[in-house]
Amino acid sequence: MDRSIKIAFGGGCHWCTEAVFQSLKGVYNVEQGFIASTENNSSFSEAVILQFDSDIISLQVLIEIHLRTHKSTSAHSMRDKYRSAIYYFSEAQKAETETLLNAFQPEFGNHLVTKAYPFSEFKASREAIQNYYQKNPEKPFCERFINPKLRLLLKDFSNYIDIDFIPKTLQSTSE
């Protein structure tokens, strides 16, 4: 049986979001770019679409990782560019996503701004910036913004990490 599921996440910079999800077991495709939803959220916002195997990693774990690796409780001024979102592809996925967001809310001190939105349209990033972390792990942006997220994953979600994705230097500093 095909256990491949597609979901999309937006929160912060798509370079960060891309690297977070690329580092996970069971996530086998991550497309970085810009996603639009519908109605008031029809403008494009940085995000990723991923495909995952739900036998290896659940939607619940993916949503928890997403909430913990971006400012999911901050309604900052850049939310048009960095919409805190989970884009669903079916009504069943919408219901599951909303249930999970409500279940996670008590674990956060402030109100989650992350919302479930219907997926409408995707525009891929230009090739030069796709797989940004894999191509540039030593760049200051990666060291300052992506490495802390990967350290959090190593610490709190180690069972789900594809250790071959994480640079050896980062693995040794997370212990």
N, C-alpha and C positions, 0 to 999 in steps of 0.2 A: 504494500500500500504506500502511495506517495504521501509523505508527511511534510512536504514542502509548503511553507506558508509565507506569504508576503505581508509586510507591515512597514510603515514609514515613521520616522522620528525626526522632530526638529526641536531645537532648544538653544544651542549656542552655535558657534562657528561649525560649519559642516566638516572642516578638517578634523576637529576634535571628535565630533559625533561619529564620523567615518572610522577613525582609529579605534575608538571604544568598541564599536560593534565588530570591526575586523579582528579584534583580539579574542573573540569568543568562540569556543567550540560550538558546533552546530549551526553557526551563521556562515553560510557558504557564498553569499554574494552581497556586496554592499555597493550601492550606486549613490555617488555624491552629486548633489545638485540643488535645485530649487523646486519647491512644491507649492502648488496652489490648491486651496480647498474651494469652497463655494460661498456665495453671498458675501458677508462682511469680511471673509478671509480668503477672497479670491486673488489677492496679490501674492506674488511669489515670495517665499521665505526660505532661507537656507535649511536644508534637511537631507536625509538619506533614506533610500528605500533598501530594505534588506529582505533576503530570503533566508529562512531558517528551518531546521528540522526539529519539530516539536517533541520528538522522542529523545533528543539530546539536550535541548534548552527550551524551557516553556516561555510562553508570552508573559507570564507573571514575573519571571526572573528578568526578562528583557525590559519590562516596564520599570521594575525596581532599579535596575542598573541605569536606565535612562534618567529616572528621577534623581538619582544620587550623583550623576556625573554632569549635571548642568544646574543652573540656578532656577530650579523648578518652583520656587516660592517667591521669585522676584518679578514684579511687574515693571521692570526697568524701561527706560525710554527707547531701547532698541528692539522692542518686541515685534515690531513690524518686520524687521530684517531677520530676527531670531525668534520666531514664534515658538512658544513652548507647547509642543503638539505631538499627538500620536495620530497618524493618519490611517484610517481603517479602510478596508476594501470590501467589507460586507456588513450587513446589519448584525449578524452574529458576532463578528469581531468588534463592532461598536459596543454592543451590550457587554461583552467580556471586558473590554478596555475600560468602560465607565465603571463597572463593578470593581475592577482592580484599582483604579484611581481612588475610588471611595474607600476601599480597604486600606490603602497605603496612607491616606490622609492623617490618621492619628499618629503616625510615626514621624511626622514633621511638625515643628513648632509653629510654623506659619502656614497660611492657606496655600495649597498647591494652585498655581496658575495654569498648569498643564491641562489641556483640554483634548478631547477626542473630536476629530474633524473628519469629514468624508474626503477621501483622496479625489482630486479632480484632474490635476495635470502635473507633469514633471518635465524639467529642462535640466539636462546633465551639465555639470561643470565642464569647463574646457579641460582637455586632456592633460595639460601641463600641471594642473593642480589636483588631479585625481590621484588617489593613493598617496596623499601628501606626506603623511608620517612615514610610510614605508620608504619613500624617496629621500626624506630629509630629517631623520630622527635627531640629528645633531644641531639643527637650526634652533636659534633662540626661542622662536614661537613654540616649537615642539617641546623644548625643555621646560618652558615656563607654564604652558597651558595643557599640553597633552600628557606629559609624563606624570603629573600629579593625579590625573584621572586613571592612568594605567596602574600607578602605585595603589590607589584605592581599590581597584579591581583585584590586584594581586593579594591585597590584605583581606578584603571582605568577600570576594567572589572567586577565590583561587580554583575551585572545582570546575569552573566554567572557562578558565583561561586557556587559550592555545599558546602554550609557553614558547613555541617557536616564533611567534609574532613579536614577543617582548624582547628588546635588546638585553643581552647578558648583563650589561652594566646596570640596567634598571632593576633586573632581578636581584642582583646582589645588594642594592641599596634599599630594598623593600622589606628585608628581614628584620 
